Amino acid sequence: MLLTTTFAGCAILPGDRPAPPAPRLPNECKALGKPVPLPAPRKADLGVLAAENRAAAATANGRIVARDRCEDKQRDALESGGT
């Protein structure tokens, strides 16, 4: 009886069809955005530590940009119908 009521309610109530699932981008771009280890804290010249931290930040920024470009290319290919 409950199943019949459920089906009857679905047939009577108006509603939109569910949206199709969004396409998923391949995971190959995620590898480009892997974390960059920061230099271990230690007693050293502050100039050396600052330079090491700047280098790590620059590496991380480069990886983020590379990942974003990769994802943009995948989106463009998906929009144009390619794979």
Summary of the structure (lengths in Angstrom):
residues: 83
radius of gyration: 25.2
end to end distance: 47.6
largest distance: 78.9
contacts: 138
relative contact order: 0.13
helix: 63%
strand: 0%
